[in-house]
Amino acid sequence: MASGNLDKIRDSLFGTQACARERRFAQLEQHLIREATDLRTDLKCRFDPLEADIKKEVDALRASLLKE
């Protein structure tokens, strides 16, 4: 019974802080998800042209080697 009272007192004292902390963690998680998505999009935009150039160079080298 004392344990139940202690839990009620703890919830009364720290409940709002716990809720605020949970809300803050949820906001941080959403922010990190947005940042990761933006980073993934940015990297794709940067690497796609690089990949195309490398493929073009490899194809040109392959064609050159086949001629020889």
N, C-alpha and C positions, 0 to 999 in steps of 0.2 A: 504494500500500500504506500509506503514511503517513497518507493521507487516511482510510482505513478505520479505522486505529487512533485517529485523532483523533475520528472519529464515535463510536467505542466509549467513549472517555474522556468525551466530551461527554454521551452518554446516561447513563453511570454517575454523572456529577456532577449533571446537571440533569434526568434522566429523571423522578425522583419529583416534582420541582417542576412539570414540565410536566404530569404526570398530575393533580396537585392543582389546577393552574390550569384544566385542561380540565374537571375535575369541578365546580369553582367556577363556571365560565362556564355549564355545563349547568344548575346549580342556579339561577343568576341568570336564565337564559333561561326556565326553568319558572316562576319567581316572577313575571317580567314578563308572561308569558302569562296566569297566573292573575289578576294585577292588571288587565290589559287586559280580560279577560272579565268580571270583577266590575264594572269601570267601565262597560263596554258595557251590562250588565244594569241597573245603577243608573240610567244615563242613559235607557234605554228606559222604566223604571218612572216616571221623572220626566216624560218628554216625552209619553208616551201620554195622560195626562189633560189636559195642556196642549193637545195636538193636538185632542182631542175638544171641549174648550171653544172653541177657535178655530173649528172646523167648525160648532159650534152657533151661535156668534155670526154667522158668515158666512151661514149658512142663515137666521137671523132677519133679518139686514139685507137679504138677497135677497128674502125674503117681503115685507118692508116696502116695498121699492122696487117690487115687482110690484103691490102694492096701490095705490101712488100713480100 
